[in-house]
Amino acid sequence: MYKVFIVEDEHLIRDSLRHQIMTLAKQYPIVYSDEAADGELALASILDLRPDIIISDIKMPFMDGLVFAKEAKKLLPQVRIIFVSGFDDFDYAKTALQLQADDYLLKPIKNEELEQAIKTVVQHLDEQQATHQQLSKEDDLFEMEIKKNHFLNHLFKQKITISEAFLQAEELGRRFSGKQFCVLLAKTPFNQSFSDYTRFSQQLTKAYEQDDAVLFSSVSSRFIKFLLFDHDREQVLEKAYQIAQSLVHGSGEEVAVAIGPVADRFSGIPLSYQKARDMLKTYGSIRKEKIISYEDDIREGELSPTNPFKTDLASRLANAGKQTIPELIAELMAPQGTVERTQMYRLFVLVELLALLKKKDSHSLPQIVQHAHDLDYLAALTHEPENYQTTLAELLPLLTKQPINPAMAKYQSVINQAKAFISEHFSDPNISLNVVAEKVHLSPAHFSTIFSQATDSTFIEYLTEQRLTLAKELLLTTNLRLSEIAFDVGYNDPNYFSFLFKKKEKISPKEYRQKNA
């Protein structure tokens, strides 16, 4: 409710104004506050009452309305003022405008004129209040983001004790006891303007603030930080893949995400952060997939499991350019103690470099790649330092030229199995991402991640492409009706089929058949 204060030296007019305000209070969110007979008395009262609206006469003893209004604005800058006067004087009106008065009413004051003035002032106050609340909300959001960012930084860098961490987590509405943890980092996608930050932070807040298994902050200029926690390891990973998919595909921004290893206890959080940070450094230089997962990196069975130096190599190569290759070669040439240990180290290096190189989308790989699985051949190279150095000089420049995509290499059999299943069942209207994910024994979010990165399309896009490819063939080679073709390729609704077809091909199925007949 907005408080109304009346300043008028004539008691009959004061009585009339009071009565009118009380009547209008039944229609508008206003309440009669108090009144005074002159400006001097009014100034003493408004400091305590702090009214929102002042209705003031101009001609009064001791202190006239214009002087009073000027002083009142100093005390209450947001107060709205309506002047009433028995004089239709231009100079008065001009001064009232200079004082930013909301209205200037002539006596005798008509009910409808006062109502219109009150209505306008209330609208202004409502807008003023809404703006203030929004700014206050943004300030609170920013303050909370600073607090969460500070807390996560201390967690990631081991600058907080376990008891302090558990207590601060409770203050943020989260419980860490008995949980497993995983750090997810994303490269900050937005420009460092406050409006960009606010918009993106509000998106994240809307999506994850009520999730008691997630703690995040987007205020850092380096990373968007997530800490995920749950009693169940698989739930932590599933949540991580879901958030990664949402950031990459749903934010409307260019985002790269790294998912660190799952830590089975609180003390493992810093290592999860370190691994995620190191993996994120490789995006764009060594790796081109937008979601990089530690769990996928250590997946065995389709790549060499000899991984003790892989993360170091990937991180080292991420920051390497032509000018640093000689330094990197010297580093990889360094002795590792005994002759046997040095040769084993060099063998690991060659195996991992060749594994990275095979992931590149290149048609001009060196001949040595053919020997990637011939350990005897590679071991022979390590026996002679000159041969080993020459091989490094040949491989390293190739690894610093363009990004690689390990998703296809690591999950080739999974992707092939999924594609084969889709090819066989895409005409089934009930086929879905969940169905295919279950078939290849992955969670829906994990399967969606590796499938989209391996095929450069989402599951739905790939499925739609398979269906429409067959539809185009049937349109040109059969006389089937459109409804029959729609059913044959997996759509129960012919209208939806026509909509998708036109969206993809820019013409309707009927037009496609006529055009290509």
C-alpha positions as a printed NumPy array, in Angstrom:
array([[  0.   ,   0.   ,   0.   ],
       [  1.222,   3.489,  -0.876],
       [  0.943,   6.122,   1.9  ],
       [ -0.615,   9.493,   1.003],
       [  0.238,  12.693,   2.948],
       [ -1.809,  15.917,   2.562],
       [ -0.368,  19.44 ,   2.98 ],
       [ -3.085,  22.155,   2.872],
       [ -3.652,  25.259,   5.014],
       [ -7.469,  25.415,   4.508],
       [ -9.081,  22.84 ,   6.813],
       [-12.219,  22.439,   4.667],
       [-10.114,  21.523,   1.62 ],
       [ -7.991,  19.199,   3.794],
       [-11.196,  17.474,   4.956],
       [-12.364,  17.148,   1.373],
       [ -9.021,  15.727,   0.174],
       [ -8.914,  13.265,   3.089],
       [-12.439,  12.052,   2.256],
       [-11.552,  11.685,  -1.452],
       [ -8.379,   9.719,  -0.668],
       [-10.235,   7.349,   1.657],
       [-12.813,   6.765,  -1.058],
       [-10.15 ,   6.129,  -3.702],
       [ -8.402,   3.701,  -1.305],
       [-11.227,   1.256,  -2.041],
       [-10.105,   1.113,  -5.702],
       [ -6.346,   1.73 ,  -5.545],
       [ -3.505,   0.452,  -3.298],
       [ -3.291,   3.676,  -1.271],
       [ -3.87 ,   4.581,   2.361],
       [ -4.35 ,   7.947,   4.071],
       [ -1.232,   8.576,   6.183],
       [ -1.514,  12.038,   7.83 ],
       [ -1.794,  15.747,   7.069],
       [ -0.269,  19.169,   7.909],
       [ -1.403,  22.786,   7.614],
       [  1.85 ,  24.131,   6.152],
       [  5.158,  23.027,   4.664],
       [  7.17 ,  23.544,   7.835],
       [  4.991,  21.196,   9.876],
       [  4.859,  18.742,   6.988],
       [  8.668,  18.428,   6.783],
       [  8.836,  17.403,  10.414],
       [  6.202,  14.685,   9.865],
       [  7.3  ,  13.091,   6.605],
       [ 10.688,  12.1  ,   8.047],
       [  8.907,   9.672,  10.368],
       [  5.991,   8.679,   8.137],
       [  7.959,   8.428,   4.853],
       [  4.928,   8.786,   2.533],
       [  4.968,   7.627,  -1.076],
       [  2.611,  10.329,  -2.368],
       [  2.304,  13.956,  -1.216],
       [ -0.663,  16.146,  -2.203],
       [  0.37 ,  19.728,  -1.47 ],
       [ -1.128,  23.207,  -1.822],
       [  1.213,  25.86 ,  -3.216],
       [  0.165,  29.044,  -1.402],
       [  0.619,  28.407,   2.358],
       [  1.952,  30.371,   5.353],
       [  5.433,  29.882,   6.85 ],
       [  6.655,  27.649,   3.965],
       [  4.861,  27.493,   0.634],
       [  4.324,  24.292,  -1.333],
       [  7.125,  24.863,  -3.86 ],
       [  9.801,  25.32 ,  -1.208],
       [  8.367,  22.404,   0.772],
       [  8.415,  20.129,  -2.305],
       [ 12.044,  20.997,  -3.011],
       [ 13.034,  20.098,   0.579],
       [ 10.827,  16.991,   0.587],
       [ 12.591,  15.706,  -2.56 ],
       [ 15.924,  16.064,  -0.766],
       [ 14.663,  13.932,   2.116],
       [ 12.652,  11.428,   0.03 ],
       [ 14.022,  11.371,  -3.552],
       [ 11.477,   8.757,  -4.722],
       [  8.361,  10.533,  -3.385],
       [  5.669,  11.479,  -5.915],
       [  4.111,  14.964,  -5.629],
       [  0.722,  16.267,  -6.79 ],
       [  0.249,  20.035,  -6.517],
       [ -3.15 ,  21.68 ,  -5.934],
       [ -3.677,  25.429,  -6.351],
       [ -6.355,  28.057,  -6.63 ],
       [ -4.244,  29.996,  -9.149],
       [ -3.963,  29.138, -12.822],
       [ -0.507,  30.69 , -12.963],
       [  2.035,  29.733, -15.607],
       [  5.018,  30.439, -13.341],
       [  3.645,  28.099, -10.687],
       [  3.064,  25.371, -13.255],
       [  6.569,  25.84 , -14.7  ],
       [  8.176,  25.548, -11.236],
       [  6.092,  22.455, -10.515],
       [  7.409,  20.832, -13.697],
       [ 10.977,  21.709, -12.725],
       [ 10.391,  19.937,  -9.408],
       [  9.223,  16.872, -11.386],
       [  5.742,  17.02 ,  -9.928],
       [  3.397,  14.311, -11.156],
       [  0.401,  16.58 , -11.633],
       [ -0.915,  20.154, -11.124],
       [ -4.623,  20.326, -10.181],
       [ -6.736,  23.459,  -9.907],
       [ -9.184,  24.085,  -7.063],
       [-11.954,  23.184,  -6.642],
       [-10.595,  19.678,  -7.156],
       [-12.902,  17.407,  -9.141],
       [-13.153,  13.775,  -8.08 ],
       [-12.355,  12.434, -11.547],
       [ -9.275,  14.651, -11.911],
       [ -7.851,  13.532,  -8.551],
       [ -8.637,   9.901,  -9.37 ],
       [ -6.777,  10.167, -12.693],
       [ -3.802,  11.777, -10.952],
       [ -3.729,   9.057,  -8.263],
       [ -4.077,   6.314, -10.9  ],
       [ -1.094,   7.684, -12.866],
       [  1.062,   8.069,  -9.755],
       [  0.262,   4.507,  -8.596],
       [  1.304,   3.165, -12.013],
       [  4.612,   5.016, -11.722],
       [  5.151,   3.666,  -8.21 ],
       [  4.352,   0.112,  -9.337],
       [  6.917,   0.38 , -12.143],
       [  9.443,   1.929,  -9.778],
       [  8.93 ,  -0.891,  -7.274],
       [  9.211,  -3.604,  -9.942],
       [ 12.487,  -2.133, -11.191],
       [ 13.836,  -1.947,  -7.645],
       [ 12.845,  -5.565,  -6.933],
       [ 14.482,  -6.767, -10.156],
       [ 17.713,  -4.912,  -9.361],
       [ 17.625,  -6.282,  -5.829],
       [ 17.072,  -9.794,  -7.161],
       [ 20.016,  -9.448,  -9.557],
       [ 22.196,  -8.134,  -6.73 ],
       [ 21.206, -11.094,  -4.536],
       [ 21.907, -13.5  ,  -7.394],
       [ 25.323, -11.991,  -8.026],
       [ 26.175, -12.051,  -4.31 ],
       [ 25.2  , -15.734,  -4.119],
       [ 27.268, -16.5  ,  -7.24 ],
       [ 30.303, -14.863,  -5.633],
       [ 29.77 , -16.936,  -2.493],
       [ 29.418, -20.209,  -4.433],
       [ 32.416, -19.428,  -6.634],
       [ 34.547, -18.692,  -3.561],
       [ 33.407, -21.943,  -1.932],
       [ 34.091, -24.064,  -5.028],
       [ 37.537, -22.504,  -5.505],
       [ 38.439, -23.435,  -1.939],
       [ 37.158, -26.984,  -2.461],
       [ 39.024, -27.475,  -5.73 ],
       [ 42.305, -26.12 ,  -4.362],
       [ 42.173, -27.824,  -0.932],
       [ 41.964, -24.534,   0.966],
       [ 39.156, -25.667,   3.265],
       [ 38.817, -28.393,   5.888],
       [ 36.232, -31.13 ,   5.55 ],
       [ 34.221, -29.826,   8.542],
       [ 34.212, -26.283,   7.144],
       [ 33.187, -27.585,   3.723],
       [ 30.305, -29.653,   5.093],
       [ 29.082, -26.681,   7.143],
       [ 29.235, -24.238,   4.217],
       [ 27.51 , -26.786,   1.975],
       [ 24.668, -26.969,   4.53 ],
       [ 24.388, -23.16 ,   4.421],
       [ 23.975, -23.433,   0.625],
       [ 21.289, -26.102,   1.036],
       [ 23.483, -29.052,   0.046],
       [ 24.563, -32.195,   1.932],
       [ 27.955, -33.802,   1.241],
       [ 27.873, -36.626,   3.778],
       [ 28.335, -40.086,   2.246],
       [ 28.41 , -38.774,  -1.325],
       [ 30.595, -39.416,  -4.358],
       [ 31.758, -36.337,  -6.262],
       [ 32.531, -35.233,  -9.806],
       [ 33.768, -31.892, -11.13 ],
       [ 32.46 , -30.572, -14.443],
       [ 34.04 , -27.506, -16.044],
       [ 32.897, -25.543, -19.096],
       [ 34.696, -22.779, -20.917],
       [ 32.905, -19.502, -20.247],
       [ 30.931, -18.79 , -23.442],
       [ 29.705, -15.249, -22.869],
       [ 31.306, -11.834, -23.164],
       [ 32.349, -10.377, -19.863],
       [ 29.58 ,  -7.77 , -19.719],
       [ 27.225,  -7.755, -16.747],
       [ 24.155,  -8.242, -18.957],
       [ 25.663, -11.322, -20.637],
       [ 26.684, -12.744, -17.285],
       [ 23.249, -12.092, -15.775],
       [ 21.401, -13.694, -18.687],
       [ 23.503, -16.864, -18.693],
       [ 23.571, -17.124, -14.911],
       [ 19.773, -16.855, -14.804],
       [ 19.53 , -19.734, -17.288],
       [ 21.726, -21.901, -15.081],
       [ 19.878, -20.853, -11.934],
       [ 16.525, -21.75 , -13.459],
       [ 17.833, -25.16 , -14.546],
       [ 19.933, -26.26 , -11.566],
       [ 19.438, -24.086,  -8.472],
       [ 16.741, -26.372,  -7.048],
       [ 18.76 , -29.535,  -7.759],
       [ 20.215, -30.562,  -4.394],
       [ 22.765, -32.821,  -6.138],
       [ 24.381, -29.898,  -7.983],
       [ 26.408, -26.887,  -6.914],
       [ 27.541, -24.459,  -9.61 ],
       [ 28.956, -21.015, -10.282],
       [ 29.276, -19.07 , -13.523],
       [ 30.866, -15.922, -12.13 ],
       [ 34.461, -16.907, -12.968],
       [ 36.044, -15.461, -16.117],
       [ 37.74 , -18.829, -16.785],
       [ 35.21 , -21.604, -16.172],
       [ 31.629, -22.395, -15.408],
       [ 32.117, -24.703, -12.428],
       [ 29.894, -27.607, -11.38 ],
       [ 30.282, -29.962,  -8.455],
       [ 27.991, -32.991,  -8.73 ],
       [ 27.386, -35.406,  -5.857],
       [ 25.241, -38.435,  -5.123],
       [ 25.372, -41.689,  -3.165],
       [ 25.443, -43.641,  -6.438],
       [ 28.381, -43.351,  -8.855],
       [ 26.258, -44.023, -11.941],
       [ 23.823, -41.281, -10.956],
       [ 26.707, -38.819, -10.676],
       [ 27.916, -39.704, -14.188],
       [ 24.414, -39.614, -15.649],
       [ 23.852, -36.153, -14.167],
       [ 27.222, -35.008, -15.55 ],
       [ 26.352, -36.121, -19.091],
       [ 22.892, -34.531, -18.851],
       [ 24.352, -31.17 , -17.787],
       [ 27.062, -31.381, -20.448],
       [ 24.45 , -32.026, -23.152],
       [ 22.337, -29.138, -21.876],
       [ 25.275, -26.717, -21.89 ],
       [ 26.53 , -27.725, -25.329],
       [ 23.222, -28.098, -27.146],
       [ 20.752, -26.028, -25.158],
       [ 22.514, -22.84 , -24.114],
       [ 22.713, -21.197, -27.533],
       [ 26.373, -20.503, -26.85 ],
       [ 29.673, -22.017, -28.01 ],
       [ 30.529, -24.224, -25.037],
       [ 33.14 , -26.937, -24.395],
       [ 32.791, -29.198, -21.358],
       [ 35.184, -31.471, -19.456],
       [ 33.988, -34.081, -16.932],
       [ 36.532, -35.143, -14.332],
       [ 36.784, -38.569, -12.689],
       [ 34.26 , -39.573, -10.037],
       [ 35.786, -39.31 ,  -6.554],
       [ 34.46 , -41.799,  -4.028],
       [ 35.273, -39.463,  -1.143],
       [ 35.497, -35.765,  -0.354],
       [ 39.309, -35.688,  -0.519],
       [ 39.2  , -36.684,  -4.207],
       [ 37.477, -33.463,  -5.325],
       [ 40.741, -31.544,  -6.087],
       [ 41.977, -34.37 ,  -8.347],
       [ 38.658, -34.448, -10.218],
       [ 39.006, -30.687, -10.756],
       [ 42.624, -30.976, -11.898],
       [ 41.81 , -33.698, -14.451],
       [ 38.805, -31.747, -15.778],
       [ 40.897, -28.588, -16.081],
       [ 43.703, -30.417, -17.9  ],
       [ 41.267, -32.058, -20.316],
       [ 39.554, -28.747, -21.073],
       [ 42.906, -27.273, -22.074],
       [ 43.108, -29.829, -24.892],
       [ 39.856, -28.674, -26.539],
       [ 40.397, -26.952, -29.884],
       [ 44.044, -27.819, -30.2  ],
       [ 44.27 , -31.556, -29.597],
       [ 40.613, -32.529, -29.411],
       [ 37.558, -31.263, -31.207],
       [ 34.689, -32.987, -29.367],
       [ 32.817, -30.528, -27.181],
       [ 32.264, -32.959, -24.311],
       [ 35.456, -34.531, -22.963],
       [ 35.022, -37.157, -20.247],
       [ 37.73 , -38.71 , -18.077],
       [ 35.645, -41.886, -17.818],
       [ 35.644, -42.146, -21.61 ],
       [ 39.371, -41.421, -21.801],
       [ 40.249, -44.371, -19.594],
       [ 37.798, -46.721, -21.321],
       [ 39.654, -49.883, -22.242],
       [ 39.124, -52.452, -24.992],
       [ 39.144, -50.365, -28.17 ],
       [ 42.308, -48.367, -27.655],
       [ 45.595, -49.285, -26.088],
       [ 45.146, -49.403, -22.311],
       [ 48.759, -48.289, -21.873],
       [ 47.776, -44.863, -20.621],
       [ 50.193, -43.764, -17.871],
       [ 51.502, -40.814, -19.912],
       [ 48.449, -40.01 , -22.029],
       [ 46.978, -37.167, -20.023],
       [ 50.352, -35.485, -19.7  ],
       [ 50.967, -35.797, -23.434],
       [ 47.551, -34.44 , -24.353],
       [ 47.943, -31.473, -22.014],
       [ 51.491, -30.85 , -23.204],
       [ 50.449, -30.976, -26.861],
       [ 47.506, -28.672, -26.191],
       [ 49.925, -25.843, -25.502],
       [ 52.524, -26.807, -28.094],
       [ 53.193, -24.92 , -31.322],
       [ 55.893, -25.13 , -33.953],
       [ 58.242, -23.092, -31.815],
       [ 57.896, -25.454, -28.818],
       [ 58.253, -28.754, -30.699],
       [ 62.089, -28.894, -30.257],
       [ 61.593, -28.359, -26.525],
       [ 58.961, -31.121, -26.426],
       [ 61.22 , -33.505, -28.349],
       [ 64.027, -32.838, -25.866],
       [ 61.601, -33.53 , -23.018],
       [ 60.476, -36.841, -24.533],
       [ 64.084, -37.809, -25.266],
       [ 65.156, -37.398, -21.627],
       [ 66.505, -40.573, -19.932],
       [ 64.224, -42.243, -17.362],
       [ 66.809, -43.849, -15.119],
       [ 67.887, -47.246, -16.41 ],
       [ 68.201, -48.151, -20.089],
       [ 65.278, -50.581, -19.798],
       [ 63.029, -47.995, -18.15 ],
       [ 63.955, -45.385, -20.766],
       [ 63.078, -47.764, -23.615],
       [ 59.76 , -48.666, -21.971],
       [ 58.931, -44.97 , -21.522],
       [ 59.721, -44.258, -25.179],
       [ 57.566, -47.202, -26.261],
       [ 54.653, -45.799, -24.238],
       [ 55.196, -42.383, -25.844],
       [ 55.118, -43.78 , -29.404],
       [ 52.039, -45.919, -28.704],
       [ 50.134, -42.95 , -27.288],
       [ 51.229, -40.509, -30.   ],
       [ 50.112, -42.958, -32.69 ],
       [ 46.778, -43.514, -30.873],
       [ 46.197, -39.739, -30.842],
       [ 47.229, -39.441, -34.491],
       [ 44.832, -42.168, -35.635],
       [ 41.931, -40.123, -34.274],
       [ 42.651, -37.214, -36.576],
       [ 40.372, -36.724, -39.593],
       [ 43.279, -36.838, -41.992],
       [ 43.89 , -38.659, -45.272],
       [ 47.656, -38.204, -45.225],
       [ 48.85 , -40.055, -42.148],
       [ 52.524, -41.135, -42.131],
       [ 53.466, -44.715, -42.946],
       [ 54.419, -45.461, -39.344],
       [ 50.735, -45.444, -38.398],
       [ 50.49 , -48.839, -40.102],
       [ 52.78 , -50.171, -37.382],
       [ 50.742, -48.738, -34.498],
       [ 50.017, -52.221, -33.105],
       [ 53.39 , -53.737, -34.006],
       [ 55.132, -53.394, -30.654],
       [ 58.282, -55.152, -31.909],
       [ 58.657, -52.579, -34.677],
       [ 58.072, -49.671, -32.287],
       [ 60.409, -51.162, -29.666],
       [ 63.157, -51.327, -32.269],
       [ 62.765, -47.582, -32.864],
       [ 63.316, -46.902, -29.18 ],
       [ 66.648, -48.742, -29.126],
       [ 68.308, -46.144, -31.346],
       [ 67.966, -42.571, -30.036],
       [ 68.351, -41.111, -33.552],
       [ 65.481, -43.221, -34.931],
       [ 63.287, -42.362, -31.963],
       [ 64.074, -38.636, -32.309],
       [ 63.372, -38.722, -36.064],
       [ 60.008, -40.399, -35.408],
       [ 59.084, -37.752, -32.825],
       [ 60.04 , -35.015, -35.283],
       [ 57.699, -36.614, -37.839],
       [ 54.704, -37.157, -35.515],
       [ 54.608, -34.08 , -33.279],
       [ 54.019, -31.446, -36.018],
       [ 51.041, -33.497, -37.243],
       [ 49.527, -33.53 , -33.76 ],
       [ 49.655, -29.754, -33.4  ],
       [ 47.94 , -28.939, -36.707],
       [ 44.262, -29.724, -36.09 ],
       [ 41.989, -31.157, -33.42 ],
       [ 41.239, -34.846, -33.068],
       [ 38.037, -36.68 , -32.289],
       [ 38.588, -39.633, -29.976],
       [ 34.888, -40.344, -29.525],
       [ 34.636, -42.362, -32.757],
       [ 37.854, -44.237, -32.032],
       [ 36.918, -45.148, -28.477],
       [ 33.308, -46.049, -29.189],
       [ 33.494, -47.252, -32.784],
       [ 31.888, -50.602, -32.   ],
       [ 29.163, -48.92 , -29.927],
       [ 28.406, -46.4  , -32.693],
       [ 28.364, -49.15 , -35.337],
       [ 26.039, -51.264, -33.203],
       [ 23.715, -48.29 , -32.665],
       [ 23.686, -47.393, -36.362],
       [ 22.93 , -50.986, -37.31 ],
       [ 20.052, -51.138, -34.836],
       [ 18.64 , -47.825, -36.106],
       [ 18.957, -48.98 , -39.721],
       [ 17.008, -52.129, -38.917],
       [ 14.318, -50.551, -36.723],
       [ 13.865, -46.932, -37.812],
       [ 10.462, -47.747, -39.321],
       [  9.239, -48.639, -35.817],
       [  7.348, -45.584, -34.467],
       [  8.386, -46.557, -30.926],
       [ 12.145, -46.403, -31.49 ],
       [ 13.753, -43.778, -29.26 ],
       [ 17.067, -42.666, -27.827],
       [ 16.301, -44.613, -24.63 ],
       [ 15.612, -47.807, -26.59 ],
       [ 18.887, -47.593, -28.539],
       [ 20.878, -46.588, -25.444],
       [ 19.589, -49.679, -23.628],
       [ 20.55 , -51.805, -26.64 ],
       [ 24.194, -50.656, -26.488],
       [ 24.281, -50.763, -22.65 ],
       [ 24.821, -47.054, -22.009],
       [ 22.759, -44.523, -20.106],
       [ 20.621, -42.249, -22.333],
       [ 22.651, -39.131, -21.537],
       [ 25.996, -40.882, -22.086],
       [ 24.848, -42.464, -25.339],
       [ 23.443, -39.142, -26.579],
       [ 26.789, -37.48 , -25.855],
       [ 29.051, -39.934, -27.67 ],
       [ 26.584, -40.478, -30.55 ],
       [ 26.215, -36.76 , -31.335],
       [ 29.964, -36.208, -31.205],
       [ 30.716, -39.248, -33.339],
       [ 28.113, -38.456, -36.018],
       [ 27.993, -34.625, -35.817],
       [ 24.224, -34.858, -35.394],
       [ 21.774, -35.509, -32.595],
       [ 20.01 , -38.862, -32.328],
       [ 16.734, -37.349, -33.589],
       [ 18.489, -35.668, -36.53 ],
       [ 20.155, -38.945, -37.508],
       [ 16.926, -40.952, -37.165],
       [ 14.975, -38.372, -39.182],
       [ 17.627, -38.431, -41.918],
       [ 17.362, -42.242, -42.21 ],
       [ 13.581, -42.094, -42.402],
       [ 13.441, -39.286, -44.964],
       [ 16.078, -40.949, -47.144],
       [ 13.866, -44.028, -47.451],
       [ 10.784, -41.82 , -47.914],
       [ 12.393, -40.074, -50.908],
       [ 13.21 , -43.455, -52.428],
       [  9.631, -44.682, -51.973],
       [  8.217, -41.463, -53.432],
       [ 10.176, -41.993, -56.647],
       [ 10.014, -45.775, -57.013],
       [  6.482, -46.658, -55.86 ],
       [  2.908, -45.451, -56.216],
       [  2.228, -45.661, -52.499],
       [  0.072, -42.954, -50.988],
       [  1.747, -40.418, -48.718],
       [  0.015, -41.894, -45.662],
       [  1.383, -45.341, -46.525],
       [  4.917, -44.003, -47.024],
       [  4.704, -42.119, -43.73 ],
       [  3.73 , -45.343, -41.938],
       [  6.438, -47.376, -43.712],
       [  9.211, -45.029, -42.555],
       [  8.025, -44.79 , -38.927],
       [  5.456, -41.963, -38.709],
       [  1.89 , -42.662, -37.587],
       [  0.807, -39.12 , -38.455],
       [  1.039, -38.273, -42.206],
       [  0.737, -34.544, -41.431],
       [  3.76 , -34.656, -39.143],
       [  5.678, -36.607, -41.787],
       [  4.829, -33.929, -44.395],
       [  5.862, -31.184, -41.984],
       [  9.287, -32.772, -41.327],
       [  9.807, -33.526, -45.027],
       [  9.1  , -29.944, -46.081],
       [ 11.246, -28.572, -43.27 ],
       [ 14.2  , -30.663, -44.471],
       [ 13.735, -30.583, -48.263],
       [ 12.019, -27.162, -48.57 ],
       [  9.231, -28.722, -50.643],
       [  6.333, -31.04 , -49.769],
       [  6.464, -34.829, -50.461],
       [  3.909, -34.384, -53.226],
       [  5.97 , -31.63 , -54.87 ],
       [  9.126, -33.757, -54.497],
       [  7.462, -36.674, -56.302],
       [  6.177, -34.439, -59.131],
       [  9.481, -32.604, -59.52 ],
       [ 11.594, -35.762, -59.736],
       [  9.175, -38.033, -61.608]])
